[in-house]
């Protein structure tokens, strides 16, 4: 099975590195001409994954039509651009493995719903879990969830992608795998604020715990399974992303906690902090469905500039005491 990767950022490049192990030809589409040239000429994505030598079996292209030669696609575009990119491909019937994390802002749809609308004849799977791209690309031990409604498709894709240092657990809970990845990005911004404001490790641990409760409430309301949310694609990814400045979302929150505005921090960034785009739609969906998500609401207010850090902290700390529950 020949795999194509759509998206030449750090995570797309890392996945191309995994897919090409054993000198298996892998095609990587990137929007930026300089990324294509860097990969093909110097075997390095110097823009998004500098310092990591890439396998010779990876070939980069800026022509989406070339991916027609692949048997399946790993889709690693920014969440808000997925529908547009899929609308540009000529053959949209191949299995799609969604590797981005977010919720489409305009429609409020999870990305597997977006993909099924854009490519109704394609089988869809979701790959998610605690993954920093630079570690995956260097072959450091990683474990992820691969979710597909069709168990045979999930097993086939697992067997093609897995490596000794890239362990894949198969699931059929597509919504659960997606919800964990989307919600944790928003919560990571909140944890970054705690770091930037120097509020301490106790505060961050409390926020992770209560943030996981919000993730679980939202996921269960949308049909996800509790065990999926407590697994790699939910709690596992949450812990990783809320604990390191290697996370773009955590770094964005840290900057906000240090006193800078979200708008300033997001201007002219080469990389995207998906949580900034997920926060407003997630907060909106939670309100519409009557789901209590105060941390998500706080992040939404910070990103939109409706409140500053001290105001949202005051609001969170003044919430009535109640029994701990999911």
Protein Blocks (a to p, Z undefined) as FASTA:
>chain_A
ZZddedjbfklmmmmmmmmgghiacddddfblklmmmmmmnopafklmghiacdfkbccd
fbfklmmmpmbdcdfbdfklmmmmmmmpmblcbccddfbdcddfklopafklmmmmmmmm
bccddddddddfklmmnopacddddddfblmlmmmmmmmmpcfklccdddfblklmmmmm
mmmmmmmmmmmmmmmnonojklmmmmmmmmmmmmmmmmmmnopafklmmmmmlmmmmmmm
mmcfkbmklmmmmmmmnopafklmmgopabdcfklmmmmmmmmmmmmnopacfklmmmmm
mmnopacfklmmmmmmmpccddddZZ
